[in-house]
């Protein structure tokens, strides 16, 4: 295909010039900050947010709830990777060249990756990861969505994508993460439950020390019941011995 329309009175191109034009008037340090954020910083922030979400959900839910929540966290990066794979044929089918290749006066601050512009890989990855986190933890997901939006803005600012490239990436990431979430949960939750029962790696799924109310694992609960039963038996034996001593003394 020839790609999306890029000539004539096009709001997409107009918005591209408005956002990318900020790079021409901004101080050099602003360009450097946006370049780092758009290339690496915001993606790194999303990775750290994913790790925080995993740590959070495993400490604030009982074992059954944590297994499902951790499965959702695991799905987030898997959804991001799958969304990138889905984007490969889309980019080739649309065949849209980058802004700097079709328009004059574009301040391209970084080298474009790949042959085509639609859909943005960065926006696709970020939004799939953010929506996956939203399924596991609402506030972490909202923070991730905000980071994904900033990442999309930065890609237009850097002159490597049109606004519709970013919008398409955000939509694609959302669709993959949401539509395949039920299937991913059905496949991943039994796996996380299996891991939770392991005495060696079970803490990857949930942490009883962080559970509100001090809930214990099933194994720890049964152990506690046995200990309580032993204490009751010992207490009963001591009571019987004391009664015998009183009878003999009488």
Beta strands, then each sheet from edge to edge (+ up, - down):
end
